[in-house]
Amino acid sequence: MEAKNVGLRNVTVADTKISNIDGENGKLIYRGYDIMDLVKNSTFEETSYLLLHNDLPSKKELEEFHKMLVNARDIPAPMIKNMENFRKDAHPMDLLQAFIAELGGYYVEHGTQKEVSYEMSINLIAKMPTMIACWDRVRREEEVVAPDPTLSHCANFLYMMSGKKPDPETEKILDTCLILHADHSFNASTFAAREVASTRAHMYSAISAAVGALSGQLHGGANYEVMKMLLDIGSIDKVEAWVKEKLANKDRVMGMGHAVYKTYDPRATILKELSEKLAAKTGDPWFAITQKVEEVTIDEMKRLKGMDIYPNVDLYSASLYYMLKIPMDLNTPIFAISRVSGWASHVIEEAFAEAAPKPALYRPNADYVGKYCGPEGCAYKPIEIREDE
Ligand SMILES: CC(C)(COP(=O)(O)OP(=O)(O)OC[C@H]1O[C@@H](n2cnc3c(N)ncnc32)[C@H](O)[C@@H]1OP(=O)(O)O)[C@@H](O)C(=O)NCCC(=O)NCCS
């Protein structure tokens, strides 16, 4: 039997023009542009256009794209009614996944299959923030806030959650976070989206599958776990003992380590700077505690396993969102409202690639290892003569 490639590590399954990770040098490229450059000069809306359309938009194209997003921000009124029927402690990722799948039941898109996919992408990018902001208000038993067409994508999301227009600094911080999370090559949720798209299922099905994959704590759910960890630690003097105990018990320190980066995740570099700046302004202790977690984990992993480990995107985003007063369980949904631009671009690439090698239905193999009586040859036993194990 051949050795298995557990977790599909180092298996190349497709060609992509959307993004590339240079794990050795800590670089992330969207459609040829370094994210460091995009963070300095672009916006989330423009970056979404870039991911979907293969190049940066002209001024007119960006204005039209912005208009399309603004016009698609509303969600169907019955969806808000449905939210009222949810348990108020339901996880926002569960709700998001369910309502994305539900979109297919509300809208009829027109045009070629490719045009329909673009229209669905606009609907998702525009409506997912509305879903999350509305849910956050419904669960707090507050009136939902209608979208404000004069605001940017990011500012409108913050406004719909809080009912107040954000100051430019807050808007810029969150917009930067959205740019940084927008795509990341063939990560677990993107692969889930592409795998569903490979069956020719539509965009909403593929994206709801991706949201399910992102919710797991080894993937997007890690940013929530990081904030839980920081609150559990509580103060900087407790970090060392906390991390040492965790690692001695063979547990994982969330926000550390990455399947591809063998050096500092470039997104963590930027998020760390933002978190440090914000903490200096607010006086919050969370940046300093996070930095200490990073230092102790690096030292301990070296000592215990001789292994180099670095922060990933989730380590510093957790404290940043907390300092922006965003409820902790919205950390992963915010990841999703950004990553949807990447997911949608991958679904379109998967379904409509024009150049060879054209994607095919994903269908890996597995080794069948029989349990009771060898791989085959079990004789069917009537239920009356079966015994409890
Ligand atoms: C992301 C992650 C799954 C990538 O891991 P990977 O490179 O595929 O490596 P593995 O999961 O196979 O782990 C390799 C070894 O490193 C250890 N390791 C990796 N990340 C670790 C972490 N954050 N804390 C403690 N140990 C860790 C594993 O325990 C394992 O040790 P072992 O070989 O003795 O069993 C892993 O680093 C992790 O679980 N991180 C925490 C969750 C997280 O932050 N996820 C967000 C990712 S963006």
The ligand as an SDF file (V2000), in Angstrom:
LIG
                    3D

 48 50  0  0  0  0  0  0  0  0999 V2000
   -2.5600   25.5410   11.2590 C   0  0  0  0  0  0  0  0  0  0  0  0
   -2.0050   24.1700   11.6160 C   0  0  0  0  0  0  0  0  0  0  0  0
   -3.1440   23.1340   11.5400 C   0  0  0  0  0  0  0  0  0  0  0  0
   -0.9430   23.8210   10.5880 C   0  0  0  0  0  0  0  0  0  0  0  0
   -0.2700   22.7410   11.0390 O   0  0  0  0  0  0  0  0  0  0  0  0
    0.6880   21.8450   10.1180 P   0  0  0  0  0  0  0  0  0  0  0  0
    1.8070   22.6440    9.6240 O   0  0  0  0  0  0  0  0  0  0  0  0
   -0.1370   21.1550    9.1180 O   0  0  0  0  0  0  0  0  0  0  0  0
    1.2660   20.8860   11.0970 O   0  0  0  0  0  0  0  0  0  0  0  0
    0.5940   19.7700   11.9810 P   0  0  0  0  0  0  0  0  0  0  0  0
   -0.8040   20.0810   12.3640 O   0  0  0  0  0  0  0  0  0  0  0  0
    0.8370   18.4900   11.2750 O   0  0  0  0  0  0  0  0  0  0  0  0
    1.5580   19.8940   13.2320 O   0  0  0  0  0  0  0  0  0  0  0  0
    2.9570   19.6120   13.1760 C   0  0  0  0  0  0  0  0  0  0  0  0
    3.5030   19.5970   14.5890 C   0  0  0  0  0  0  0  0  0  0  0  0
    3.5420   20.9260   15.0730 O   0  0  0  0  0  0  0  0  0  0  0  0
    2.7510   21.0510   16.2270 C   0  0  0  0  0  0  0  0  0  0  0  0
    2.0370   22.2950   16.1270 N   0  0  0  0  0  0  0  0  0  0  0  0
    1.6340   22.9480   15.0090 C   0  0  0  0  0  0  0  0  0  0  0  0
    0.9870   24.0600   15.3300 N   0  0  0  0  0  0  0  0  0  0  0  0
    0.9600   24.1140   16.6740 C   0  0  0  0  0  0  0  0  0  0  0  0
    0.4260   25.0350   17.5890 C   0  0  0  0  0  0  0  0  0  0  0  0
   -0.2280   26.1050   17.1740 N   0  0  0  0  0  0  0  0  0  0  0  0
    0.5700   24.8150   18.8900 N   0  0  0  0  0  0  0  0  0  0  0  0
    1.2330   23.7250   19.3200 C   0  0  0  0  0  0  0  0  0  0  0  0
    1.7680   22.7990   18.4950 N   0  0  0  0  0  0  0  0  0  0  0  0
    1.6340   23.0040   17.1850 C   0  0  0  0  0  0  0  0  0  0  0  0
    1.7820   19.8760   16.1870 C   0  0  0  0  0  0  0  0  0  0  0  0
    1.3270   19.5020   17.4560 O   0  0  0  0  0  0  0  0  0  0  0  0
    2.6250   18.8050   15.5400 C   0  0  0  0  0  0  0  0  0  0  0  0
    3.4610   18.2260   16.4750 O   0  0  0  0  0  0  0  0  0  0  0  0
    3.7430   16.6300   16.4140 P   0  0  0  0  0  0  0  0  0  0  0  0
    4.4120   16.4200   15.0890 O   0  0  0  0  0  0  0  0  0  0  0  0
    4.6260   16.3880   17.5950 O   0  0  0  0  0  0  0  0  0  0  0  0
    2.4030   15.9670   16.5020 O   0  0  0  0  0  0  0  0  0  0  0  0
   -1.3780   24.1630   13.0360 C   0  0  0  0  0  0  0  0  0  0  0  0
   -0.2640   25.0060   13.0730 O   0  0  0  0  0  0  0  0  0  0  0  0
   -2.3820   24.5450   14.1110 C   0  0  0  0  0  0  0  0  0  0  0  0
   -3.1660   23.7020   14.5460 O   0  0  0  0  0  0  0  0  0  0  0  0
   -2.3660   25.8370   14.5570 N   0  0  0  0  0  0  0  0  0  0  0  0
   -3.3060   26.2950   15.5420 C   0  0  0  0  0  0  0  0  0  0  0  0
   -4.6510   26.6070   14.8840 C   0  0  0  0  0  0  0  0  0  0  0  0
   -4.6170   27.8640   14.0780 C   0  0  0  0  0  0  0  0  0  0  0  0
   -4.1090   28.8870   14.5090 O   0  0  0  0  0  0  0  0  0  0  0  0
   -5.2050   27.7890   12.8860 N   0  0  0  0  0  0  0  0  0  0  0  0
   -5.2850   28.9140   11.9760 C   0  0  0  0  0  0  0  0  0  0  0  0
   -4.4550   28.6330   10.7630 C   0  0  0  0  0  0  0  0  0  0  0  0
   -4.3570   30.0570    9.7110 S   0  0  0  0  0  0  0  0  0  0  0  0
  1  2  1  0
  2  3  1  0
  2  4  1  0
  2 36  1  0
  4  5  1  0
  5  6  1  0
  6  7  2  0
  6  8  1  0
  6  9  1  0
  9 10  1  0
 10 11  2  0
 10 12  1  0
 10 13  1  0
 13 14  1  0
 14 15  1  0
 15 16  1  0
 15 30  1  0
 16 17  1  0
 17 18  1  0
 17 28  1  0
 18 19  1  0
 18 27  1  0
 19 20  2  0
 20 21  1  0
 21 22  1  0
 21 27  2  0
 22 23  1  0
 22 24  2  0
 24 25  1  0
 25 26  2  0
 26 27  1  0
 28 29  1  0
 28 30  1  0
 30 31  1  0
 31 32  1  0
 32 33  2  0
 32 34  1  0
 32 35  1  0
 36 37  1  0
 36 38  1  0
 38 39  2  0
 38 40  1  0
 40 41  1  0
 41 42  1  0
 42 43  1  0
 43 44  2  0
 43 45  1  0
 45 46  1  0
 46 47  1  0
 47 48  1  0
M  END
$$$$
